[in-house]
Amino acid sequence: MESYPVPVPSIAGADLLDHGGLETGDGGFGAIVLVHGLMGRGRTWGRQIPWLQRYGHVFTFDSANHRGAESVDPGDISTERFVADLAEILTWIDRGPAVLIGHSMGGLHSWCAAAEFEELVTALVVEDMAPDFRGRSTGAWTPWFESWPDQFENMQAAVDMFGDVAGRYFYEAFDDGRLHGSIPVWTDIADEWANRDFWKQWEAVAAPALLLEAEYSVTPPGQMARMADRPGTTYLRADGAGHLVHDDAPGVFRGAVEAFLSGLPR
């Protein structure tokens, strides 16, 4: 099934796209919403959308402070703000409880939304994200961030800097090679995680969940396996994969997600 993204009127300021897919009358989920990670963007899910359309109606969007350099709003960058935005999007879509598939930061926002707005979420996929990063500041990354050019000339320039998988991912998120947000704001978002944990929110989730952890994960060791102690949770470690499991080990990611979705009631 070909992807045919349709722009949706701005919801919570987001660039929401409707990609279509299997409808509920044919056995699909009313909504499968893909939630990108920090420094990502909705369009970085392009390789996953075609096969996900066979399971339900797929949507992508850009989170706040990931919509272009001219759309940076540092006023409220709390997790609660992102969760409220996600809840507004799900309410506006109005296709029944949604499946949320979240990478990294998007996984955190997805499970927090499922905890606070139980009626809006039917299932979760959390990719390489854990509840407790306390004490892990991004300060050590500053020299690396400062080494980035103002604009990457082409995708190859991004690949040369970040590697094949991350280079393609970042360049797809960028606006013609330019950052689609603010590095100081992105680091501030991550630094919130260095000062609080989200175990309480995870333990409040009632929806079934699939946890996918990279072998070369950014998460603190053991936390995602511990998350799987919650009833209704499946855990898989993607051997050989880095943080971008869905692009670094696409077969593993697809197989795990398809098995999970196939086992859920419609």
C-alpha positions in Angstrom: 0.0 0.0 0.0 1.5 3.3 -1.1 1.9 6.2 1.4 -0.2 9.2 0.5 0.3 11.8 3.3 -2.4 14.3 3.6 -1.7 17.5 5.6 -4.2 18.0 8.5 -5.1 21.5 9.9 -2.6 22.5 12.6 -3.2 20.8 15.9 -1.2 22.0 18.9 0.9 23.8 16.3 2.0 20.4 14.9 2.6 19.4 11.3 0.2 16.5 11.4 0.1 14.2 8.4 -2.5 11.5 7.6 -0.9 8.6 5.7 -4.0 6.5 5.5 -4.0 2.7 6.0 -6.2 -0.2 6.9 -9.6 1.0 8.3 -11.3 -0.4 11.4 -14.1 -1.9 9.2 -11.4 -4.0 7.6 -9.8 -5.0 10.9 -7.3 -2.2 11.3 -6.5 0.1 14.2 -8.3 3.4 14.0 -5.0 5.3 14.5 -1.3 4.3 14.7 0.6 7.5 15.7 4.4 7.6 15.2 6.1 9.8 17.8 9.7 10.8 16.9 12.6 11.2 19.3 14.6 14.3 20.4 16.1 16.0 17.3 14.0 13.9 15.1 10.9 14.6 13.0 7.8 12.9 11.8 9.1 12.4 8.3 12.0 10.2 9.5 9.4 7.4 9.9 9.0 7.1 6.1 10.5 3.6 5.8 8.1 2.2 8.4 4.9 3.8 7.2 4.1 1.5 4.2 4.1 -1.8 6.2 2.3 -0.1 9.2 -0.5 0.9 6.9 -1.4 -2.8 6.7 -2.3 -2.6 10.4 -4.2 0.6 10.7 -4.5 4.3 9.8 -1.1 5.9 10.2 -0.3 9.5 11.4 3.0 11.3 11.9 3.6 14.8 13.3 6.4 17.1 14.4 6.7 17.8 18.1 7.1 21.3 19.5 10.6 22.7 18.9 11.1 20.3 16.0 9.2 22.2 13.3 11.9 24.5 11.9 14.4 27.0 13.2 11.7 29.7 12.9 9.3 27.8 15.2 11.4 27.5 18.4 9.5 28.1 21.6 11.7 27.7 24.7 9.0 28.9 27.0 7.7 25.5 28.1 9.8 22.4 27.3 8.5 20.2 30.1 7.5 16.6 29.5 4.0 17.6 30.6 3.7 20.1 27.7 4.7 17.5 25.1 2.2 15.0 26.6 -0.6 17.6 26.6 0.2 18.2 22.9 0.1 14.5 22.1 -3.2 14.1 23.9 -4.6 17.0 21.9 -3.5 15.4 18.7 -5.1 12.1 19.7 -8.3 13.8 20.7 -8.5 15.7 17.4 -7.8 12.6 15.3 -10.9 11.1 17.1 -10.5 7.6 15.7 -10.7 5.7 19.0 -7.8 4.7 21.2 -4.6 4.8 19.3 -1.5 2.7 19.1 1.5 4.9 19.9 4.9 3.9 18.5 7.5 6.2 20.1 11.3 6.4 19.6 13.4 7.6 22.5 11.8 10.9 23.7 8.7 9.9 21.8 8.5 6.7 23.7 8.6 8.6 27.0 5.9 11.0 25.8 3.8 8.0 24.6 3.9 6.2 27.9 3.2 9.3 29.9 0.2 10.0 27.7 -1.0 6.5 28.2 -0.7 6.9 31.9 -2.5 10.2 32.1 -5.1 9.7 29.3 -5.8 6.0 29.5 -8.9 6.3 27.2 -6.8 7.6 24.3 -4.2 4.8 24.1 -4.8 1.1 23.3 -1.2 0.0 23.0 2.4 1.2 23.1 5.7 0.5 21.4 8.6 2.1 23.2 11.9 2.1 21.4 15.1 2.6 23.4 14.0 4.8 26.2 14.1 4.3 30.0 12.5 6.1 32.9 15.5 7.3 34.9 18.4 9.3 33.4 19.1 11.3 36.6 22.6 12.6 36.9 23.3 12.2 33.1 23.7 15.7 31.9 24.2 16.6 28.2 27.0 19.0 29.1 29.7 16.7 27.8 28.1 16.9 24.3 28.4 20.6 24.0 31.8 20.6 22.1 30.4 18.1 19.7 27.3 20.1 19.0 29.4 23.2 18.5 31.4 21.4 15.8 28.3 21.0 13.6 28.2 23.3 10.5 25.4 25.8 10.0 24.2 23.8 7.1 25.0 20.3 5.8 25.6 20.6 2.0 24.0 17.2 1.3 23.1 13.9 2.9 26.6 12.6 2.3 28.0 15.4 4.5 25.7 14.3 7.3 26.6 10.7 6.7 30.3 11.6 6.9 29.7 13.2 10.3 27.2 10.9 11.9 27.5 7.6 10.1 25.2 5.9 7.6 22.1 5.4 9.7 22.2 8.5 11.9 23.4 10.7 9.0 20.4 9.7 6.8 18.0 10.1 9.8 19.3 13.6 10.7 19.4 14.9 7.1 15.8 13.8 6.6 14.8 15.8 9.7 16.8 18.9 8.7 15.4 21.6 6.4 17.5 21.5 3.3 20.5 20.7 5.5 19.8 23.2 8.2 18.8 22.4 11.7 15.0 22.3 12.3 15.3 23.6 15.8 17.7 24.9 18.4 20.5 22.8 19.9 20.3 24.7 23.3 16.6 24.1 23.5 17.1 20.4 22.6 19.8 20.1 25.3 17.4 21.8 27.8 14.7 19.2 27.0 17.2 16.4 27.7 18.5 18.0 30.8 15.0 17.8 32.4 15.5 14.0 32.4 18.7 14.4 34.4 16.8 15.8 37.3 13.6 13.6 37.5 12.5 10.1 36.8 9.3 8.7 35.2 8.9 5.4 36.9 5.6 6.5 38.4 4.2 7.3 35.0 5.4 3.9 33.6 3.8 2.0 36.5 0.5 3.8 35.8 0.3 2.5 32.2 -2.6 0.0 31.7 -2.1 -0.6 28.0 -0.1 -3.5 26.6 3.4 -2.5 25.6 6.3 -3.7 23.5 9.8 -2.5 24.6 12.6 -2.6 22.1 16.1 -1.9 23.5 19.2 -1.5 21.3 22.3 -3.5 22.1 24.2 -0.2 21.9 21.5 1.6 23.8 21.5 5.2 25.2 19.5 3.9 28.2 21.0 3.1 31.6 21.7 -0.7 31.8 18.9 -2.9 33.0 16.2 -0.4 33.1 14.2 -1.5 30.1 14.3 -5.1 31.2 13.0 -4.0 34.6 10.2 -2.1 32.8 9.1 -5.4 31.4 8.1 -6.6 34.9 4.9 -4.7 34.4 2.0 -7.1 33.3 1.1 -7.0 29.6 4.7 -6.0 28.6 6.9 -7.7 26.1 10.7 -6.9 26.0 13.1 -7.5 23.1 16.8 -6.6 22.9 17.9 -5.9 19.3 21.4 -7.4 19.1 23.8 -5.4 17.1 21.6 -2.3 16.8 22.2 1.2 17.9 19.7 3.7 19.3 17.8 4.1 16.0 16.6 0.5 16.1 13.9 1.0 13.5 16.5 2.1 10.9 19.6 0.2 12.2 17.8 -3.2 12.5 14.7 -2.7 10.4 13.9 -6.4 10.0 14.1 -6.9 13.8 12.0 -3.8 14.5 9.4 -4.7 11.9 9.1 -8.4 13.0 8.7 -7.4 16.6 6.1 -4.7 15.9 4.1 -6.8 13.5 4.0 -9.7 16.0 2.9 -7.4 18.7 0.2 -5.7 16.7 -1.1 -9.0 15.3 -1.6 -10.2 18.9 -3.7 -7.2 19.9 -7.5 -7.1 19.8 -8.9 -4.7 17.3 
